[in-house]
Amino acid sequence: MNEPLDIDLAWGGFYAGISKDSGEISVFRMLDFNQNAYHIAIYKEDFQHIPSEKEILSLSPYIGHAPIDSKGLLNYDKIILINTKQLTSEDLIGYMYYLEEFEVPEKERKELSQSLINYSKEPPLKLRLAIVKGELQISERN
């Protein structure tokens, strides 16, 4: 996990993650991202190639929401943004249930949901992720 990772970060983006260990290609959709965690929908299909936009849009999430330590992104050899699609409140249902379990007030959940939907309308952020002294460092790249 010492090598930096470049990612075009898009809320609502569909990604192909290439495993450093096996070279397998897994697919996920970014729901939210911050320095501590990223929240994704996971697809059970593994691919031997980078899936096309058409292949991605035909899939349904296997797990609607999974919170993962953001440092875990550096376990991928490469993360490729395949497509972006604006998030909807339906896309975020699993995430909202998760927040409800942590007793996040309904008003805050609704505000976050609307913010994520708005973020998903924006172009991807070009970021570089690196571990420095055990901490995730996030910087913009050109």
N, C-alpha and C positions, 0 to 999 in steps of 0.2 A: 504493500500500500504506500510505497514511498514515491512512486512516479506521479506527477501531476496528471490530471484528467481534464480535458476540454469538453464542455457540454454546451449545446445551444438549448438553454432552459426555456421551455414554454409550458405554462400552466395549461393543461388540457392536451399537451403533446403526447403523441404515441412514439415510443422508443424501442429500438432493438439494442439490447445489451449483450455484448460479446464477452463471455466469461474468460478470465485470465487462465483459469485452471483447465477447463475442458474445451474451450472454443465454441461451446454451444451458444446459440442465440436465443435469448428469451425476450418476451415482449411485455411492456408495461405502459401504463398511461399515468402521467404526472398530474396529481390532483393539487399538491401543495409542496412547497420547499422552503426550508429555512436552514440556518446553520446547524441546528440540532437534529432535525429529522426531515425526511421526505415522505410524502404520503402518496401511495400509488394504488391503482387498480392493476391486478395481475392477471395475465392470460396464461392458461395452462399449456398452450401449444409451444413447442420448441421448434426452431427452424434450423436448417443447414445453410440457409441463405438469408440475406436481409429481406424481410417480407416487403411486398409492395403495398402502396396505399390501399389498393383494392383488397388485398388479403387482410390487412389490418382492420379495415372497416367492416369486414364480414364476421369478425370475431366478437364474442361476448366475454366479459370479464369472468374469470373463475373465482377470484376473490375481489369484492368490490372496494375494499379498503385495507391497506396494510401500512402501518407506520414503521419506518426503518431508519436507523441511525444514518445520518447523512454521510458519515465517513464510509459507509458501506458502498457508496457509489464508486469508490476507488478500487473496489474488488473487480470491477469490469476493466477489460482491456480497452474497450471503446464503447461509447454510447452514441447511437446514431438517432437523430430526430427524423422520423419517417414522415410524419404528418402532424398538423395541428387541427384541432376542432374545438370550437368554443364549448366550454363546460356548461352544463345545465344543472339545475337543482337536483334532478334525478341522478346525474353522475356522482353527486356528492352525498347521496343518502347514507352510504356506509360510513363515510367520514363524520357526518353529523351524528349518527348513532354512537360512534366512538367518543365524540366530544360530550355527548349527553351522559355517557357512562362515567365520565370524569367530572360531571356536574357543572359543565360550562353552561351558563345561563342561556336560555333560548334566544334572547336578544343578541347576545354575542355570537351565537352560532349563525343566526340569520345574517348578521353583518359580515361575518367571515365568508359565508357562502356567496354573498353578493360581491364581495371583494375578489374572491377567486374567479367568479364568472367574469368580472371586469378585467382581471389580469389576463384571462385567457383570450381576450380580444387584442392584446398587445403582441408585437413581434417578439420573437425569442431573444433572450439575453445571452450574449456570448460570454460565458464564464470559464474560469480556470479554477479547479479545485485542487488543493494540495494539503497534506498533513505537515504542519510545522510545530515541532515540540509537542506532539501528541494532539494538537488542536486542528480542526478543519479551518483552512484559510480559503476564502472565496474572493476572487478578484475578477474584474472585467478584463476581457481581452479584445484586441482589435479584430 
